[in-house]
Amino acid sequence: MTTNIPRSLLIVALALSLAGCSAVAIQQAKPAPAQTPAQTATPQPLTSPPEDEAINRPTSEPYKGELSIFEYPDRERKLQIERVMDVLCIREGSSVADIGAGSGWFTVRAARRAGTNGIVYAVEINQDYLKYIADRAAKENLTNIRTVLGKEDDPLLPAKSVDAVLMLKTYHEIAQPVRLLTRLRASLREGARVGIIDRNGNGENHGVKQAVVIEEAGRAGFALVETYDFVKPDGMDYFLVFQVRK
């Protein structure tokens, strides 16, 4: 359930978040070769997580429809995506993972902010969507995008390669989120932030309660560090930020 927080406290929370960003030493990634935009990343083999990381709750069927649904005109304003990237400490030179990238709506925005010294991994289980993102990256001359064909329980990202992760309206579709998050940990750099934006729901109605996300992330070794409700403030959406538990 989303807590109504006074605007003044939200401003203070955001300021503290940005202060935390300055303390995170972001390692610069090598720029992508100009002639090969949206290359496929080479994953590192990881061991299988224990069986007790399986979940037993409903999940939503992954979206397989038209990608134009993600491109409505005022989405950037409603989601306040620039502010989201501030919270996740995404800046010049960052290495970012967009898990459940869809049309690449967030991928391209993160790629512009990360710049030529950064990398954005667009992770999808749908090969057709990855082709769409690769074509989009080429058209928009974004040479720092890498496409990754992940699995429902593994993003298949290179080890220790990522500073920030965003799962934008995707978590409710992940069949085995605890396993995916457990495997994601191996790809994170020191101080990396993992953001999950979703809406409250019962799992199978394209939403999942934030308390469920927090519990499952905890099982995967993550600690909740910040909670926001500025994303589409309609009483349904939430924005959770996690880091690997120390």
N, C-alpha and C positions, 0 to 999 in steps of 0.2 A: 504494500500500500504506500503510495507517494505521500510524504509529509509536506504540508504547506509551510514553507520557510519564508520569513520576512525578506523582502528584497535587500535590505541593508546587510543581513547576514549572508545572503548569496554573494553579494559583492565582496564581502570580507573573505568568504570561502574561495572565491575565484582568485583574489589577490594572493592568498596563501598558496593556492595551487600553482600560480605562475612563479611565485618565489621558489617553490619546490622545483619547478622546471629548471631554474637557473643553477640549482645544485646538482642536476643530473649531467654527467659528462657524456655527451653524445659523441660517439665515434663516427668519423666521416667514412662513408662507403665509397668505393671506387666508382667513378662515373661509368655509365653504360656506353658501349661503342655506338657511335652515331649511326652506323649502317645497319644495326640490328635492334631496332626498338622492340620492346615487349618480348624479350627472349624468355625461354622456359628455364626456370631455375633448377639447379641440380640438388635434389633433397639429400639429406644425410640419413642413413639407416638408424632407426631407433628401436629399442627393445619394447615389447608389448607390455602395456600396463596390466596390473592385476585385474582379475575378473570382478573384484568388488567395486571397480570403478564404473561398472555398467549401471544404467539408470532404469527405473521401472515406472515410467510415467508417459503420458501422451506427448507426442511431438507433432509438429505440423508438416505436411507434405511440402518438400522443397518446391519453390516457385519455378515453373517451366514455361511461362507465358511470354508475351511481348515485352521487350526490354524498355519500350517507351514509357511504361508505367512509372519508371524511376526518374523520368526526366521532366516532370511537370515544372512549370515556370518558377513558382515561388518556393520550391523545395529548399533551396539554399537559405532563404530567409527564415522559413519555418523551423528548420533544423538547427539554425545558427551554427553552420558547420565551421566557420572560421573560429568561433569561440570554442567549439569542440576540439579543434586542432591545437588551440592555445592550451587547453587543459591537458591534452596528451603530450605537450611539449614538442610538437612537430615543428621543425624549423629547417633552415638551410643545412643540408648535410645529413638529415635524419634518414634512417632506414625504417620503413613503415610497412605493415602488413594489413591489407584490406581483406578480411576473411568473409567470404560470401559476397564477392565483389559485384555480382550481377552485371549491370551495364558498364561498370567502371565509373559510375557517377562520383563516388568518393575517391577512387583511385586517381583520377586525373587531377582532382583538386589537391590531393596530398602530393602528387608528383610536382605540381607547379610550386608548391611551398617548399618541398625538399630540395628542389633545384637540381642542377646537373651533378652536384657532388653527393646527392642522395639516391636512394633506390626505393621504389614502391613495389611490393609483391602483391599482385592481384590473385587471390586464392579462390578457386571455384571447383565444384565437383561436376560442373556442366561444361564439357569441352566446347560446345557452340558459343557459350558466353565468353570463354577465353579467347576464341577467335575474334569475336566482336570487339573485345577490349584491345586485342593486338592491332586490329584494323584502326580502331579509334586512336590509339597511341601514335600510330604512323601518320594518320591524318592531322593530328594536333601537334606533331613533331615533338613528342615526349619520349625521349630516348632512355629515360631512367625507369621505365616500367618493365617488370618481369612477370610473366604469367606462370601460375603454378596450378597444375591439376592435382588438387588435394583429394583426400578421402573423407568420408563422413565422420571418422574418428581420428583423423591425423591431417594437419595442414601441410605436411611434407615440406617444411621450410628448412633452409640451411641452418646449421647449428650456430648459435651465438651471433645472429645476423640482424636482429630487429630491435629497434629502440621504442617503437610504439605500434600498437595493434588496435584496430577498430572492427567490431562486429556490429554493423548497422542493420537493425531489424532482421537479424539472421539467427540469433541464438535459439529462438523457438523452433527452428527448422533442423537444428543439429541433432542427429539421431543419438549420438553418444557424446554429450558435451564434456563429461568429466574426463573421459579418455582423450578427447581432443585437447582440452586445456592442459592435461598432464603432459602430453607430447609437445604442446606449444612451449612449455617452459624451457625445453632444451634449445630453442631457437632465440631466446630472449637474451639481450645484453644486460649488464648490471644496471639496475634502476629503471628498466623498461616499464612502460605503462600499458595496461590492457583496458580498453574502453568497450563497454557493452551498452548499446542503446536499443531498447525494446519497449514493448507495451505490456501492461498487465493483462494476463489471460490465463487460460487453463491448460496451455501447452499445445492443444490441437486447433485452436482458433486464431492462429497467427499472433500469439502473445504468450507470455509466461510470467508468473509472479516474480517480482524482484527478489523476494525472500528465497525463492527456489534457486535463482541464479547465484545468490550470495552463498547459499549452502553448498551448491555443487562446485562452485569455484573454490570454496574452502577445502573440499575433499581433494581437489586437484593441487593444493598447495599454495593457493593465492589468498591474500588478505585484502579486504575492501579498505581503500584509503580515502575515497571521496564519493559522494552521492550528489547528483544534481537533478533538478526538475525543470530546467529552462528549455529543454528540447520539446517543442510543440506543447506548451503548457496547457494541456487539456484534461489533466487529471489522470491520464492513462500512461503516458510515456515517462521513462526514467533513463538516466545516464549514470552508469556505475563505473568506477575506475578502480582497477586492481593492480597490485604488484605482487611479485613472488614473496611469500611469507618467509621471514628470516628467523 
